[in-house]
């Protein structure tokens, strides 16, 4: 579990957009309960593009009156205007590169202050090397290189 609470406290964040809140249902209610007792006026935007899964998220977060739910596709619609932190846990690694690029473009365009994403240390995030590996050695990209 990422320490969202620690980040929210440290930077005094009052509005969070969770790019796939349904993935966090097991632990996010505990975090939101603590945040709501510490930060007045806090707002949590729960985003889930699958409407059936969103219903599960709504049920799990029904006790929180500061949660806004959206099924908008964040890679098209961008983020709500009041967001200070965009949180994407276990999302970008499973998302098409074009959408990931748009994710960061929208963050920059909208001047969002903070971004919290996960990382997979030890896993190579270079699709070219995977392509080369699958081609069995020298890729033929150029005669000066042998991969």
C-alpha positions as CSV (number, residue, x, y, z in Angstrom):
1,X,0.0,0.0,0.0
2,X,1.5,3.4,-1.0
3,X,1.6,5.9,1.8
4,X,-0.9,8.3,0.4
5,X,-1.7,9.7,3.8
6,X,1.9,10.7,4.4
7,X,2.0,12.5,1.1
8,X,-1.3,14.3,1.7
9,X,-0.2,15.4,5.2
10,X,3.3,16.5,4.1
11,X,2.1,18.7,1.2
12,X,-1.2,19.7,2.8
13,X,-3.2,18.4,-0.2
14,X,-6.9,19.0,-0.1
15,X,-8.0,17.3,-3.3
16,X,-6.9,14.0,-4.8
17,X,-7.9,12.3,-8.1
18,X,-7.5,8.6,-8.0
19,X,-7.1,7.3,-11.6
20,X,-8.4,3.8,-10.7
21,X,-9.9,3.9,-7.2
22,X,-11.5,0.5,-7.5
23,X,-8.0,-1.1,-7.3
24,X,-7.6,0.6,-3.9
25,X,-10.9,-0.4,-2.3
26,X,-9.2,-2.8,0.1
27,X,-7.3,-0.1,1.9
28,X,-8.4,3.4,0.7
29,X,-11.4,3.7,3.1
30,X,-9.0,3.5,6.1
31,X,-6.8,6.2,4.6
32,X,-9.8,8.4,3.8
33,X,-11.2,8.1,7.3
34,X,-7.8,9.3,8.7
35,X,-7.6,12.1,6.2
36,X,-11.1,13.3,6.8
37,X,-10.4,13.7,10.5
38,X,-7.2,15.7,9.9
39,X,-7.9,17.8,6.8
40,X,-10.9,20.1,6.7
41,X,-12.6,20.4,3.2
42,X,-10.8,17.4,1.7
43,X,-12.1,16.1,-1.6
44,X,-11.4,12.7,-3.2
45,X,-12.3,12.0,-6.9
46,X,-12.8,8.3,-7.5
47,X,-12.3,7.4,-11.1
48,X,-13.2,4.1,-12.7
49,X,-14.0,3.6,-16.3
50,X,-15.9,0.3,-15.8
51,X,-19.4,1.1,-14.5
52,X,-19.9,-2.3,-12.8
53,X,-16.7,-1.9,-10.9
54,X,-17.6,1.6,-10.1
55,X,-20.7,0.3,-8.3
56,X,-18.4,-1.7,-6.0
57,X,-16.3,1.4,-5.3
58,X,-19.5,3.4,-4.5
59,X,-20.6,0.8,-2.0
60,X,-17.2,0.7,-0.3
61,X,-17.0,4.5,-0.1
62,X,-20.6,5.3,0.6
63,X,-19.8,6.6,4.2
64,X,-17.7,9.5,2.9
65,X,-19.6,12.6,1.8
66,X,-16.5,14.2,0.3
67,X,-16.0,11.6,-2.5
68,X,-17.0,12.4,-6.1
69,X,-17.4,9.5,-8.5
70,X,-16.6,9.7,-12.2
71,X,-16.6,7.2,-15.1
72,X,-15.0,9.7,-17.5
73,X,-12.0,8.5,-19.2
74,X,-9.2,10.5,-17.7
75,X,-7.0,10.2,-20.8
76,X,-9.7,12.1,-22.7
77,X,-11.4,14.3,-20.2
78,X,-8.4,15.2,-18.1
79,X,-8.9,15.9,-14.4
80,X,-11.2,18.0,-12.3
81,X,-10.1,21.6,-11.9
82,X,-9.6,21.5,-8.1
83,X,-7.2,18.6,-8.1
84,X,-3.8,19.0,-6.4
85,X,-2.6,15.4,-6.5
86,X,-3.2,12.8,-9.2
87,X,-2.8,9.3,-7.8
88,X,-2.4,6.3,-10.2
89,X,-1.6,3.0,-8.4
90,X,-1.3,-0.1,-10.6
91,X,-2.7,1.8,-13.6
92,X,-0.1,3.2,-15.9
93,X,1.8,-0.1,-16.3
94,X,-1.4,-1.6,-17.7
95,X,-2.3,1.3,-20.0
96,X,-1.5,2.0,-23.6
97,X,1.5,4.3,-24.2
98,X,-0.6,6.9,-25.9
99,X,-2.9,7.1,-22.9
100,X,0.0,7.3,-20.5
101,X,1.5,10.1,-22.5
102,X,-1.8,11.9,-22.4
103,X,-2.0,11.4,-18.7
104,X,1.2,13.4,-18.2
105,X,0.4,16.0,-20.9
106,X,-3.0,16.7,-19.1
107,X,-1.2,16.9,-15.7
108,X,1.2,19.5,-17.1
109,X,-1.5,21.4,-19.0
110,X,-3.7,21.6,-16.0
111,X,-0.7,22.5,-13.8
112,X,-1.4,19.8,-11.2
113,X,1.1,20.2,-8.4
114,X,1.7,16.6,-7.4
115,X,1.6,13.1,-9.0
116,X,2.0,9.8,-7.2
117,X,2.5,6.7,-9.3
118,X,3.8,3.2,-8.6
119,X,6.9,1.7,-10.0
120,X,8.0,-1.9,-10.7
121,X,11.7,-2.0,-9.8
122,X,13.5,-4.9,-11.4
123,X,11.2,-4.9,-14.5
124,X,12.6,-3.5,-17.7
125,X,10.3,-0.7,-18.9
126,X,11.9,-0.5,-22.3
127,X,9.7,-2.1,-25.1
128,X,12.5,-1.8,-27.7
129,X,14.8,-4.2,-25.7
130,X,11.8,-6.6,-25.5
131,X,11.4,-6.4,-29.2
132,X,15.1,-7.0,-29.7
133,X,15.0,-10.0,-27.3
134,X,12.0,-11.5,-29.1
135,X,13.8,-11.1,-32.5
136,X,16.7,-13.2,-31.2
137,X,19.7,-10.9,-31.0
138,X,20.7,-8.4,-33.7
139,X,17.6,-6.4,-34.5
140,X,18.8,-5.1,-37.8
141,X,18.1,-1.5,-36.7
142,X,21.6,-0.4,-37.9
143,X,24.8,-2.1,-38.9
144,X,26.9,-0.4,-36.3
145,X,25.0,-1.9,-33.3
146,X,24.5,-5.4,-32.2
147,X,22.0,-5.9,-29.4
